[in-house]
Amino acid sequence: MYVYNDQCWASSAPLVIEQNPISVDLGNDFTTCASQDFTLNAQVVKSTYSSIDDFSYKLTIDNDPPISQTTSDFSITGGLSAGLHTCLVEVWLDDGGSTFSGCPAATDVITVNVVNCCSCSAYIPLLPTSHPAYTMYGHPQSTYISETDLITASSNSNYFYLPSITAGSSGDLKTVTITGKSTSSSTFCINGELWLRNVDVGTSEILETLVLQKCTLKLGPDAKIKIRGNVTLVLEGCIIEKCDGSTEMWDGVYADIEDEATTEPEIVIDQYGTQSTQIRDAKNAIVIRHDSPFKIQHCTFFNNYKRYCI
């Protein structure tokens, strides 16, 4: 505080006012499987001057009774039934009694799309799990299948050749190539969202390009493949389609728009030898940002609502 008496200025010592958390983040909306366990994490960002480290949390899903606790991770054991579910988290400054009195300091809402996922018993199953935020490249916390999950699954399968890792454009950037032994047997079953991120997929091996050759991707209802910033996805002689026996379409392959990256995501689709790529049964087969590079050739589209959107 400053005081002026027409002749001199006087001031008091600075007074730091403790502030409430400025935000709480439940992450992105996401798709998961009915009756599958998952975790919601409420990440609190507080004022720089705040000395409070303890908060009370309340999670309300639809109109169900709220879950109240003093920890930020909410484990949804047994999952949810199929359908769209609204998840509201409220945060209070911890008063020592967790009474949840008055108004919450911060709130956030996300929508969880719960679907009846494909049965993957005959193929290599990939199911979404909870991942923390990866702030270096602007990846928010969410529930998805990671590029590392895909690479690890192919490494542990007899239906794929061991992934090859070669030098990328510079430094520690790498190209990872996954080649199937045949499209009929080299099959991934993907439920939820598969994210391809510009992150460490080995010892100082930062993914720049993922090449999938001569393999099949069977995707569950509303499933997506999201190519994050700084990553290129190459599909050569692959088949991407809905799961066996499913009457519901999968969503699409997206050059994603949410990263704080310097390089646009890129997609390249071509043939492997004489075997062309096939994409079918999708709502939005290929979705590309206006500035994202792409190259599509020797690719056949079947039974898609939209072949591509730019």
BAMARMAR-247293 format. One line per 3 residues: their letters; for each residue x negated, y negated, z negated of N, C-alpha, C, CB. Coordinates in steps of 0.001 Angstrom, whole numbers. Glycine has a CB too. Layout:
N
a = X:Y:Z:X:Y:Z:X:Y:Z:X:Y:Z ~ ...
% end
This chain:
310
myv = -845:1179:0:0:0:0:-892:-1246:0:962:4:-1226 ~ -490:-2248:811:-1222:-3500:890:-326:-4648:386:-1703:-3765:2350 ~ -945:-5590:-384:-226:-6752:-920:-989:-8015:-524:-67:-6657:-2485
ynd = -243:-9057:-112:-865:-10322:306:-183:-11470:-435:-761:-10523:1863 ~ -972:-12340:-1050:-410:-13447:-1837:-673:-14803:-1197:-985:-13432:-3245 ~ -769:-14795:116:-1046:-15985:922:-2502:-16410:895:-198:-17118:454
qcw = -3297:-15706:71:-4727:-16032:28:-5598:-14792:191:-5069:-16730:-1282 ~ -5211:-13712:-483:-6042:-12497:-462:-5165:-11266:-238:-6844:-12352:-1787 ~ -5833:-10216:265:-5194:-8900:412:-5679:-7998:-720:-5515:-8261:1816
ass = -4802:-7175:-1244:-5167:-6141:-2214:-4498:-4840:-1785:-4742:-6545:-3677 ~ -5139:-3731:-2106:-4584:-2434:-1690:-4689:-1435:-2823:-5310:-1896:-438 ~ -3813:-434:-2788:-3863:661:-3757:-4610:1837:-3156:-2439:1086:-4191
apl = -4939:2808:-3997:-5554:4039:-3492:-4545:4782:-2606:-6032:4951:-4674 ~ -5011:5554:-1591:-4089:6297:-724:-3255:7289:-1537:-4869:7042:379 ~ -1995:7361:-1207:-1090:8310:-1847:-681:9340:-811:160:7594:-2453
vie = -1061:10601:-1028:-721:11683:-107:646:12238:-470:-1794:12804:-139 ~ 1554:12198:482:2905:12716:268:2997:14108:875:3980:11768:885 ~ 3342:15073:59:3449:16455:530:4668:16603:1432:3535:17438:-663
qnp = 4478:17235:2578:5559:17376:3536:5984:18837:3671:5139:16818:4892 ~ 7198:19010:4162:7705:20351:4429:6995:20951:5630:9222:20324:4663 ~ 7142:22264:5840:6614:22846:7078:7224:22119:8276:6914:24379:7150
isv = 6435:21870:9293:6971:21140:10434:7680:22069:11414:5858:20388:11145 ~ 7378:23364:11361:8063:24282:12268:7891:25714:11793:7534:24127:13703 ~ 8781:26583:12280:8634:28020:12111:8924:28650:13469:9594:28583:10985
dlg = 8179:29676:13822:8255:30272:15157:8468:31776:15043:6973:29968:15971 ~ 9574:32269:15616:9838:33714:15683:9291:34339:16961:11336:33979:15586 ~ 8700:33510:17831:8176:34034:19087:9185:33905:20208:7771:35482:18925
ndf = 8923:34629:21297:9781:34595:22476:11002:35489:22307:8997:35016:23707 ~ 12036:35214:23090:13075:36215:23298:12417:37454:23918:14232:35659:24213 ~ 12933:38633:23626:12332:39829:24197:13360:40934:24359:11180:40310:23330
ttc = 12963:41974:25090:13803:43153:25321:13191:44338:24613:13965:43447:26835 ~ 13997:45115:23936:13518:46315:23258:14571:47407:23377:13192:46023:21767 ~ 14243:48571:22843:15113:49732:23006:16070:49879:21829:14279:50999:23161
asq = 17247:50385:22112:18226:50645:21060:17657:51647:20065:19552:51168:21658 ~ 17892:51390:18796:17489:52271:17689:15979:52373:17508:18049:53649:17909 ~ 15201:51502:18159:13742:51513:17995:13332:50502:16932:13032:51202:19339
dft = 12458:50918:16013:11930:50003:15004:11199:48840:15673:10986:50747:14036 ~ 11320:47661:15106:10490:46547:15557:10313:45569:14400:11124:45836:16797 ~ 9380:44636:14575:9050:43665:13534:9200:42255:14069:7623:43888:13011
lna = 9801:41395:13273:9855:39961:13568:8949:39234:12580:11327:39414:13488 ~ 8088:38372:13093:7175:37614:12247:7501:36132:12334:5711:37869:12652 ~ 7771:35519:11193:8086:34093:11133:6801:33319:10824:9189:33802:10056
qvv = 6202:32718:11857:4953:31979:11689:5262:30528:11338:4086:32059:12973 ~ 4783:30095:10170:5038:28737:9690:3836:27853:10001:5339:28734:8166 ~ 4100:26705:10587:3080:25674:10780:3431:24534:9833:3008:25182:12290
kst = 2532:24250:8897:2847:23261:7860:2040:21988:8060:2576:23839:6464 ~ 2412:20977:7293:1716:19702:7327:260:19874:6906:2419:18685:6424 ~ -614:19071:7501:-2036:19101:7144:-2239:18792:5671:-2823:18107:7998
yss = -1376:17954:5103:-1550:17512:3721:-858:18416:2713:-1035:16113:3569 ~ -132:19407:3200:632:20240:2275:-285:21193:1525:1710:21026:3025 ~ -62:21307:219:-825:22248:-604:-24:23514:-886:-1240:21589:-1921
idd = 1186:23588:-392:2034:24756:-632:1725:25837:386:3527:24376:-575 ~ 1436:27024:-100:1149:28156:770:2207:29248:674:-203:28729:435 ~ 3141:29111:-243:4151:30135:-453:5514:29630:-5:4193:30559:-1927
fsy = 6196:30455:763:7498:30092:1291:8475:31235:1053:7408:29749:2793 ~ 9743:30910:1102:10798:31909:1034:11484:31965:2392:11820:31584:-103 ~ 11831:33181:2816:12343:33393:4163:13703:34095:4102:11340:34220:5003
klt = 14547:33720:5040:15833:34392:5170:16090:34662:6651:16984:33539:4544 ~ 16356:35926:7001:16640:36313:8384:18084:36774:8483:15672:37432:8868 ~ 18812:36190:9441:20186:36587:9706:20294:37075:11144:21166:35414:9445
idn = 20757:38296:11333:20960:38865:12663:22464:38919:12927:20308:40293:12784 ~ 22898:38181:13933:24328:38065:14252:25080:37603:12999:24904:39431:14777 ~ 26102:38338:12629:26879:37988:11435:26619:38947:10281:28363:37975:11761
dpp = 25519:39684:10366:25188:40627:9298:24726:39877:8050:24097:41616:9764 ~ 24786:40507:6887:24261:39872:5668:22789:39516:5846:24440:40804:4442 ~ 22359:38364:5383:20965:37946:5580:19988:38792:4779:20800:36488:5199
isq = 18757:38850:5291:17648:39516:4598:16796:38417:3986:16797:40437:5576 ~ 16652:38398:2665:15902:37355:1963:14637:37947:1359:16769:36696:864 ~ 13504:37270:1555:12234:37776:1024:11215:36646:987:11704:38962:1879
tts = 10061:36927:391:8995:35926:275:7821:36237:1194:8509:35838:-1165 ~ 7980:37202:2094:6953:37511:3093:7519:37220:4475:6483:39001:2987 ~ 6621:36942:5432:7051:36452:6745:7360:37549:7748:6002:35567:7313
dfs = 6986:38806:7471:7245:39910:8396:8545:40609:8027:6076:40915:8390 ~ 9461:40683:8990:10726:41380:8790:10701:42670:9608:11940:40478:9196 ~ 10723:43809:8937:10732:45104:9610:12180:45534:9828:9951:46173:8784
itg = 12546:45704:11085:13901:46123:11438:13863:47633:11655:14433:45365:12721 ~ 14015:48371:10587:13917:49830:10638:15187:50406:11255:13681:50420:9222 ~ 15003:51283:12225:16153:51860:12910:16646:51014:14061:17266:52071:11944
gls = 16039:49833:14254:16374:48982:15378:17797:48460:15339:16157:49720:16641 ~ 18305:48099:16518:19641:47539:16667:20390:48284:17764:19572:46028:16983 ~ 21687:48108:17793:22494:48727:18844:22323:47951:20144:23988:48783:18435
agl = 22683:48573:21273:22543:47926:22578:23400:46668:22649:22930:48896:23705 ~ 22833:45623:23268:23527:44351:23412:22605:43194:23084:24760:44309:22521 ~ 23125:41977:23192:22362:40776:22856:22570:40437:21389:22778:39584:23754
htc = 21461:40195:20679:21533:39902:19249:20816:38581:18957:20910:41059:18417 ~ 21470:37724:18184:20895:36444:17771:20204:36604:16424:21985:35343:17697 ~ 18936:36215:16378:18143:36320:15143:17766:34913:14677:16856:37196:15366
lve = 18262:34533:13504:18000:33220:12922:17121:33370:11689:19322:32503:12562 ~ 15993:32662:11660:15146:32653:10478:15192:31259:9868:13684:33069:10825 ~ 15272:31206:8534:15261:29956:7780:14150:30043:6745:16647:29681:7102
vwl = 13464:28912:6537:12313:28881:5634:12519:27789:4591:10992:28645:6423 ~ 12255:28154:3338:12299:27201:2229:10922:27084:1594:13346:27630:1176 ~ 10617:25906:1046:9459:25788:170:9723:26656:-1049:9186:24296:-237
ddg = 8778:27493:-1403:8985:28439:-2504:9023:27685:-3829:7867:29519:-2524 ~ 10160:27781:-4520:10299:27092:-5808:9971:27996:-6986:11706:26554:-5960 ~ 9407:29167:-6671:9062:30111:-7730:10181:31062:-8059:8666:29376:-8963
gst = 11386:30724:-7630:12516:31593:-7946:13213:32128:-6720:13501:30863:-8788 ~ 12814:31646:-5542:13396:32097:-4278:14919:32005:-4323:12957:33540:-3967 ~ 15414:30833:-4755:16861:30666:-4903:17529:30253:-3595:17158:29634:-5977
fsg = 16736:29817:-2611:17261:29384:-1321:18331:28298:-1497:17841:30585:-554 ~ 18095:27390:-2427:19041:26316:-2665:18742:25144:-1735:18996:25869:-4136 ~ 19771:24341:-1461:19597:23194:-597:19429:23595:859:18414:22388:-1046
cpa = 18883:22692:1644:18699:22943:3071:17334:23580:3332:18841:21635:3872 ~ 17238:24448:4332:15930:25016:4668:15003:23954:5234:16083:26163:5670 ~ 13702:24173:5060:12712:23234:5575:12546:23355:7076:11383:23452:4896
atd = 12780:24555:7627:12619:24773:9062:13422:25996:9466:11122:24945:9443 ~ 13825:26042:10744:14584:27180:11274:14130:27484:12696:16110:26894:11242 ~ 14393:28700:13141:14152:29068:14540:15120:30187:14899:12656:29512:14776
vit = 15482:30238:16180:16424:31239:16673:15859:31871:17942:17824:30607:16944 ~ 15929:33197:18038:15613:33886:19282:16731:34877:19593:14236:34609:19190 ~ 16752:35344:20838:17702:36366:21264:16944:37647:21590:18529:35884:22491
vnv = 17376:38748:21016:16777:40056:21289:17749:40842:22172:16459:40838:19953 ~ 17290:41197:23350:18087:41985:24291:17792:43463:24033:17771:41591:25787 ~ 18741:44166:23474:18553:45586:23143:19260:46425:24213:19110:45919:21700
vnc = 18513:47309:24842:19051:48109:25949:18897:49598:25638:18334:47757:27285 ~ 19667:50391:26345:19517:51844:26266:18371:52238:27190:20853:52591:26658 ~ 17207:52424:26619:15994:52627:27405:15971:54002:28065:14766:52455:26526
csc = 15068:54094:29032:14919:55344:29780:14293:56425:28917:14072:55121:31034 ~ 14654:57630:29213:13944:58769:28646:12666:58980:29444:14831:60055:28654 ~ 11540:59026:28761:10242:59080:29441:9526:60410:29212:9358:57933:28968
say = 10252:61433:28869:9616:62694:28485:8804:63305:29615:10659:63679:28026 ~ 9198:63039:30867:8488:63650:31998:7336:62781:32495:9456:63913:33142 ~ 7187:61584:31932:6192:60639:32426:5361:60079:31267:6876:59494:33201
ipl = 4495:59118:31577:3682:58479:30548:4505:57342:29952:2315:57956:31130 ~ 4940:57462:28696:5842:56443:28132:5082:55218:27639:6654:57034:26984 ~ 5638:54046:27903:5108:52791:27390:6264:52023:26777:4400:51958:28513
lpt = 6201:51800:25459:7268:51136:24729:6757:49836:24120:7833:52057:23637 ~ 7602:48809:24029:7167:47517:23471:6886:47603:21981:8222:46450:23727 ~ 5835:46904:21545:5498:46773:20131:5210:45307:19835:4277:47671:19752
shp = 5201:44956:18558:4996:43569:18158:3525:43182:18282:5484:43349:16722 ~ 3248:42016:18888:1892:41499:19046:1818:40085:18479:1464:41514:20538 ~ 738:39748:17772:590:38379:17254:296:37398:18380:-530:38317:16200
ayt = 382:36122:18059:65:35080:19043:-1416:35155:19416:417:33668:18487 ~ -1709:34894:20688:-3078:34820:21171:-3267:33392:21673:-3374:35896:22305 ~ -3649:32503:20750:-3578:31076:21018:-4596:30576:22026:-3747:30336:19759
myg = -5689:31323:22261:-6715:30845:23185:-6126:30586:24573:-7863:31861:23279 ~ -5188:31446:24988:-4591:31296:26308:-3100:30990:26226:-4815:32552:27127 ~ -2626:30571:25070:-1252:30159:24964:-247:31293:24959:-943:29254:26056
hpq = -670:32511:24619:274:33618:24565:994:33601:23223:-445:34972:24786 ~ 2298:33419:23210:3017:33385:21938:3157:34771:21344:4389:32763:22121 ~ 3476:34825:20063:3787:36115:19464:5055:36652:20115:3955:35997:17917
sty = 5115:37945:20304:6300:38540:20902:6180:40051:20812:6481:38082:22375 ~ 7186:40725:21349:7222:42186:21378:7153:42626:22835:8513:42747:20674 ~ 6108:43350:23194:5898:43721:24589:4894:44871:24673:5404:42504:25412
ise = 4673:45369:25884:3616:46336:26194:2432:45532:26725:4099:47433:27244 ~ 1244:45785:26231:83:45002:26666:-662:45725:27782:-867:44733:25481 ~ -1522:44959:28472:-2387:45543:29501:-3302:46606:28901:-3224:44450:30187
tdl = -3702:46423:27655:-4547:47422:26991:-3786:48722:26781:-5057:46888:25643 ~ -2495:48635:26454:-1676:49847:26323:-1654:50625:27629:-242:49489:25899 ~ -1506:49907:28742:-1463:50546:30058:-2795:51200:30398:-1093:49526:31133
ita = -3884:50480:30175:-5211:51009:30501:-5526:52223:29640:-6290:49929:30310 ~ -5215:52145:28345:-5470:53273:27441:-4650:54495:27837:-5154:52880:25994 ~ -3384:54285:28192:-2523:55412:28573:-3045:56115:29819:-1091:54930:28811
ssn = -3516:55351:30787:-4054:55977:32002:-5355:56713:31712:-4284:54921:33093 ~ -6158:56180:30781:-7429:56836:30413:-7193:58188:29760:-8238:55943:29466 ~ -6071:58319:29046:-5777:59546:28307:-4922:60526:29096:-5086:59209:27017
sny = -4693:60255:30378:-3818:61103:31186:-4620:61844:32253:-2708:60263:31842 ~ -4242:63086:32492:-4880:63871:33553:-4347:63508:34938:-4674:65358:33298 ~ -3296:62672:34988:-2685:62320:36266:-3320:61094:36902:-1212:62083:36080
fyl = -4293:60493:36208:-4983:59325:36747:-6487:59550:36688:-4591:58044:35969 ~ -7185:58989:37647:-8635:58929:37541:-8998:57917:36446:-9288:58540:38914 ~ -10132:58110:35819:-10531:57176:34773:-10616:55765:35339:-11880:57592:34153
psi = -10067:54772:34622:-10104:53397:35126:-11534:52945:35387:-9428:52446:34135 ~ -11745:52278:36511:-13056:51710:36816:-13052:50233:36473:-13427:51924:38303 ~ -14151:49761:35913:-14282:48362:35520:-15486:47776:36250:-14436:48217:33966
tag = -15239:46752:37046:-16295:46127:37822:-16338:44640:37516:-16088:46368:39328 ~ -17431:44010:37926:-17615:42588:37647:-16562:41761:38360:-19015:42134:38063 ~ -16109:40720:37680:-15154:39798:38281:-15863:38623:38902:-14150:39316:37252
ssg = -15199:37459:38907:-15746:36294:39609:-16926:35677:38884:-14673:35251:39796 ~ -16968:35791:37545:-18079:35189:36805:-18085:35697:35379:-17986:33652:36825 ~ -19257:35625:34748:-19398:35919:33321:-18843:37268:32927:-18725:34863:32517
dlk = -17992:37256:31880:-17447:38497:31350:-16136:38892:32007:-17250:38375:29871 ~ -15698:38170:33032:-14441:38516:33694:-14591:39827:34458:-13998:37387:34646 ~ -13554:40663:34386:-13653:42004:34950:-12437:42340:35807:-13807:43032:33838
tvt = -12656:43232:36761:-11592:43853:37529:-11427:45280:37052:-11887:43804:39049 ~ -10221:45642:36643:-9914:46994:36187:-9046:47658:37244:-9200:46984:34792 ~ -9475:48813:37734:-8743:49541:38770:-8239:50859:38210:-9633:49784:40011
itg = -6927:51082:38308:-6303:52327:37864:-5738:53016:39101:-5178:52066:36782 ~ -6236:54218:39379:-5841:54953:40579:-5169:56258:40199:-7056:55223:41480 ~ -3970:56466:40721:-3257:57703:40467:-3723:58812:41396:-1766:57490:40618
kst = -3550:60048:40953:-3911:61191:41796:-2820:61488:42815:-4175:62430:40934 ~ -1578:61120:42491:-465:61174:43449:679:60350:42885:-8:62655:43728 ~ 1478:59726:43760:2564:58880:43274:3650:59692:42575:3169:58095:44425
sss = 3768:60977:42907:4821:61788:42289:4508:62137:40841:5030:63063:43083 ~ 3238:62332:40513:2872:62722:39151:2236:61591:38351:1927:63888:39195 ~ 1625:60623:39030:947:59514:38339:1974:58423:38061:-253:58950:39191
tfc = 2773:58623:37013:3956:57786:36783:3972:57223:35370:5232:58588:37036 ~ 4106:55895:35293:4330:55217:34023:5821:54958:33866:3521:53888:33941 ~ 6319:55140:32670:7707:54817:32343:7691:53604:31421:8447:56040:31671
ing = 8187:52465:31904:8036:51176:31203:9393:50689:30734:7371:50113:32119 ~ 9522:50493:29435:10715:49898:28848:10345:48568:28205:11362:50853:27810 ~ 11196:47558:28347:10876:46244:27795:10025:45441:28767:10151:46386:26453
elw = 9022:44731:28242:8174:43871:29060:6726:44343:29017:8270:42415:28588 ~ 6092:44393:30192:4650:44637:30308:3989:43300:30594:4320:45694:31436 ~ 3073:42858:29688:2336:41614:29862:908:41921:30311:2333:40787:28552
lrn = 461:41220:31345:-925:41325:31804:-1608:40016:31448:-1014:41621:33355 ~ -2494:40060:30432:-3086:38851:29859:-4578:38772:30154:-2848:38806:28350 ~ -5093:37568:30122:-6508:37291:30333:-7238:37448:28997:-6719:35857:30929
vdv = -7300:38695:28504:-7849:38964:27174:-8879:40083:27248:-6725:39333:26181 ~ -9523:40321:26115:-10549:41357:26004:-9903:42735:26089:-11340:41210:24681 ~ -10288:43519:27091:-9770:44879:27235:-10865:45924:27007:-9153:45063:28623
gts = -11975:45480:26449:-13090:46374:26170:-14174:45564:25499:-13619:47061:27467 ~ -15399:46058:25509:-16508:45333:24908:-16894:44162:25804:-17718:46270:24676 ~ -16445:42973:25418:-16705:41746:26191:-16240:41878:27635:-18196:41405:26161
eil = -15119:42555:27831:-14568:42742:29169:-13226:42012:29228:-14405:44270:29516 ~ -13239:40801:29756:-12048:39971:29829:-11337:40260:31154:-12409:38454:29698 ~ -10085:40665:31076:-9358:41050:32284:-9127:39847:33182:-8022:41701:31923
etl = -9562:39956:34435:-9276:38951:35456:-8336:39514:36508:-10574:38460:36111 ~ -8575:40761:36927:-7759:41385:37961:-7427:42820:37553:-8488:41359:39331 ~ -6156:43189:37655:-5734:44571:37433:-5241:45125:38761:-4620:44667:36329
vlq = -5868:46218:39203:-5507:46860:40459:-4836:48199:40143:-6761:47057:41373 ~ -3608:48391:40625:-2896:49657:40489:-2781:50283:41869:-1486:49456:39840 ~ -3296:51507:41989:-3318:52184:43286:-2608:53533:43198:-4768:52376:43772
kct = -1749:53799:44162:-1141:55120:44358:-517:55665:43070:-2186:56103:44880 ~ 328:54838:42449:1010:55278:41238:2457:54800:41282:289:54747:39965 ~ 3263:55348:40404:4676:54987:40320:4957:54336:38971:5578:56231:40526
lkl = 5719:53246:38999:6178:52580:37785:7697:52696:37749:5714:51074:37736 ~ 8205:53412:36760:9651:53524:36574:10036:52616:35418:10090:55010:36304 ~ 10910:51647:35697:11233:50628:34703:12663:50768:34206:11021:49238:35283
gpd = 12814:50546:32896:14106:50644:32263:14973:49424:32524:13937:50842:30794 ~ 16200:49416:31999:17116:48290:32198:16505:46975:31743:18419:48534:31454 ~ 16565:45961:32616:16070:44602:32338:14572:44545:32071:16802:44027:31155
aki = 13835:45588:32384:12383:45589:32151:11699:44599:33099:11795:47020:32343 ~ 10575:44018:32630:9825:43042:33409:8344:43364:33382:10069:41628:32883 ~ 7645:42929:34426:6190:42858:34429:5836:41383:34529:5554:43699:35614
kir = 5112:40854:33531:4792:39426:33474:3285:39243:33628:5290:38793:32138 ~ 2890:38602:34729:1479:38313:34979:1192:36948:34362:1135:38338:36528 ~ 391:36937:33296:111:35690:32603:-977:34910:33335:-306:35961:31150
gnv = -1203:33650:32919:-2175:32800:33580:-3576:33400:33583:-2203:31455:32921 ~ -4337:33102:34634:-5720:33560:34822:-5823:35034:35204:-6509:33320:33563 ~ -4720:35690:35514:-4742:37114:35851:-4141:37330:37237:-3972:37943:34791
tlv = -4744:38268:37981:-4230:38699:39284:-3794:40157:39185:-5305:38517:40406 ~ -2594:40457:39665:-2119:41840:39761:-2147:42249:41221:-681:41999:39162 ~ -2796:43395:41490:-2872:43952:42837:-2158:45302:42833:-4362:44099:43312
leg = -1164:45448:43707:-435:46704:43870:-747:47268:45240:1097:46501:43691 ~ -1292:48488:45277:-1662:49109:46547:-1068:50511:46618:-3205:49160:46713 ~ -128:50699:47527:475:52017:47711:1253:52500:46502:-583:53013:48042
cii = 1892:51581:45775:2633:51939:44560:4132:51957:44825:2312:50956:43421 ~ 4856:52646:43967:6315:52649:43983:6783:52055:42651:6895:54109:44206 ~ 7635:51030:42728:8218:50438:41524:9730:50560:41654:7772:48930:41333
ekc = 10364:51220:40683:11784:51517:40797:12396:51692:39411:12009:52778:41651 ~ 13741:51793:39372:14434:52058:38115:14199:53496:37686:15942:51776:38251 ~ 14502:53782:36434:14289:55115:35894:15239:56131:36516:14457:55101:34386
dgs = 14847:57390:36445:15676:58469:36967:17031:58482:36272:14973:59825:36794 ~ 18090:58573:37066:19426:58709:36502:20025:57432:35966:19398:59697:35430 ~ 19287:56322:35967:19793:55072:35417:20703:54378:36430:18627:54148:35017
tem = 21776:53787:35934:22661:52990:36780:22369:51500:36654:24115:53263:36425 ~ 21417:51135:35800:21098:49727:35546:19789:49339:36219:21016:49455:34036 ~ 19749:48135:36754:18578:47649:37468:17526:47135:36488:18973:46546:38456
wdg = 16266:47214:36889:15219:46536:36141:15175:45085:36628:13823:47251:36322 ~ 14404:44238:35941:14455:42812:36249:13546:42436:37407:14082:42009:35032 ~ 12200:42413:37179:11322:42002:38256:9884:41839:37809:11810:40727:38849
vya = 9022:41497:38772:7613:41172:38531:7505:39649:38577:6648:41863:39601 ~ 7026:39056:37480:7001:37606:37338:5567:37084:37267:7781:37181:36092 ~ 5261:36088:38106:4078:35266:37872:4489:34266:36806:3559:34548:39202
die = 4079:34493:35581:4667:33855:34409:4360:32361:34374:4160:34523:33137 ~ 5185:31602:33627:5070:30147:33634:4735:29571:32266:6348:29538:34131 ~ 4471:30420:31261:4412:29914:29896:2998:29754:29334:5180:30819:29013
dea = 1985:30060:30098:632:30018:29557:12:28629:29631:-242:30999:30291 ~ -900:28366:28684:-1719:27160:28713:-3039:27516:29400:-1959:26588:27260 ~ -2927:27952:30649:-4087:28465:31369:-4480:27486:32472:-3793:29866:31960
tte = -5740:27576:32902:-6241:26680:33938:-6042:27262:35327:-7709:26383:33709 ~ -5813:28563:35429:-5655:29226:36719:-4280:29867:36801:-6757:30281:36934 ~ -3615:29675:37920:-2288:30245:38105:-2356:31771:38182:-1637:29676:39370
pei = -1320:32463:37700:-1239:33907:37923:-1075:34194:39411:-67:34524:37121 ~ -1543:35353:39840:-1534:35681:41270:-1066:37112:41453:-2940:35482:41902 ~ -392:37371:42582:32:38725:42900:-346:39055:44339:1552:38890:42684
vid = -879:40267:44533:-1259:40765:45855:-632:42147:46021:-2831:40819:46030 ~ 110:42347:47117:754:43633:47385:328:44103:48766:2312:43525:47288 ~ -133:45368:48830:-646:45896:50102:-490:47410:50099:-2145:45492:50325
qyg = -989:48039:51120:-955:49490:51229:-2225:50108:50657:-773:49911:52686 ~ -2162:51416:50385:-3349:52179:49987:-3561:53208:51082:-3184:52863:48551 ~ -4625:53040:51882:-4766:53865:53075:-3618:53556:54017:-4800:55375:52716
tqs = -2800:54573:54312:-1615:54361:55146:-329:54328:54318:-1518:55454:56203 ~ -455:54399:52994:713:54454:52106:1099:53045:51675:425:55341:50864 ~ 2267:52602:52116:2713:51255:51782:3266:51213:50354:3780:50777:52788
tqi = 3462:50009:49856:4069:49812:48543:5588:49704:48707:3492:48538:47844 ~ 6334:50259:47749:7797:50210:47776:8301:49598:46466:8403:51638:47991 ~ 9210:48637:46596:9828:48018:45422:11331:48107:45593:9365:46528:45238
rda = 12015:48706:44623:13450:48906:44779:14169:48823:43431:13726:50258:45444 ~ 15486:48619:43533:16401:48654:42376:16190:47494:41408:16232:49960:41629 ~ 15641:46350:41860:15345:45234:40965:16373:44113:41125:13932:44699:41232
kna = 16599:43379:40034:17420:42165:40111:16662:41062:40847:17826:41686:38691 ~ 15396:40866:40465:14543:39843:41077:13186:40492:41326:14412:38552:40158 ~ 13028:41127:42471:11856:41982:42676:10548:41247:42403:11849:42524:44093
ivi = 10342:40091:43044:9122:39303:42858:9527:37858:42582:8180:39396:44116 ~ 9051:37304:41458:9331:35907:41101:7984:35193:40967:10179:35802:39759 ~ 7788:34148:41777:6483:33497:41888:6620:32014:41590:5876:33712:43290
rhd = 5693:31480:40806:5637:30037:40580:5334:29312:41895:4568:29692:39510 ~ 5741:28046:41948:5519:27258:43158:4047:27179:43524:6077:25860:42982 ~ 3172:27096:42489:1739:26926:42744:949:28237:42646:1166:25920:41769
spf = 1625:29351:42431:908:30619:42246:564:31252:43591:1749:31596:41403 ~ -706:31636:43797:-1076:32303:45050:-428:33686:45145:-2611:32427:45160 ~ -80:34096:46353:443:35447:46540:172:35910:47966:1959:35499:46230
kiq = 111:37228:48106:-53:37849:49417:739:39141:49402:-1568:38106:49760 ~ 1719:39253:50274:2569:40439:50326:2583:40963:51751:4014:40124:49835 ~ 2087:42175:51918:2114:42836:53222:2186:44338:53021:872:42457:54068
hct = 2681:45030:54052:2842:46492:53982:3641:46883:52740:1460:47194:53970 ~ 4710:46141:52509:5570:46395:51351:7012:46511:51830:5428:45263:50279 ~ 7711:47544:51368:9102:47767:51736:9990:47527:50528:9306:49191:52288
ffn = 11061:46750:50700:12011:46460:49637:13312:47219:49895:12273:44937:49534 ~ 13811:47940:48856:15063:48687:48962:15996:48284:47815:14795:50223:48943 ~ 17268:48071:48109:18325:47983:47092:18010:46977:45982:18556:49348:46478
nyk = 17373:45868:46328:17117:44806:45354:18181:43719:45501:15687:44209:45542 ~ 18573:43111:44376:19497:42000:44447:18811:40816:45138:19994:41608:43030 ~ 17557:40507:44726:16735:39512:45397:15366:40114:45653:16625:38208:44557
ryc = 14852:39921:46856:13529:40452:47165:12433:39626:46506:13316:40495:48675 ~ 12540:38312:46622:11551:37448:45990:12144:36067:45787:10262:37369:46836 ~ 11646:35396:44743:12072:34027:44410:10814:33201:44219:12988:33987:43116
i = 10804:32000:44763:9654:31096:44609:10162:29798:43981:8941:30818:45997
% end
